[in-house]
């Protein structure tokens, strides 16, 4: 007989080939960075989406996905901010007038 804790940690989790729409929305929410960040936001959001889908299809426990999914999006946001600052400094110099 399996305990509840064993079921949460079970590596034999079955993940469908096609993800449900709600899961896809949860995985790809970082794409909203496109609206404010254009190409850089799209690259950061796309990377976060790909990472979230890979985590969903991995053998990680489901509870950890609810923690890692927002953290992945937050990391994409930080990457977007850093790249935008670096690009701005590269294009406009070091802020001298």
Secondary structure as GFF3:
##gff-version 3
##sequence-region A 1 97
A	DSSP	alpha_helix	4	8	.	.	.	ID=ss1
A	DSSP	alpha_helix	21	28	.	.	.	ID=ss2
A	DSSP	three_ten_helix	29	32	.	.	.	ID=ss3
A	DSSP	alpha_helix	33	57	.	.	.	ID=ss4
A	DSSP	alpha_helix	62	92	.	.	.	ID=ss5
###
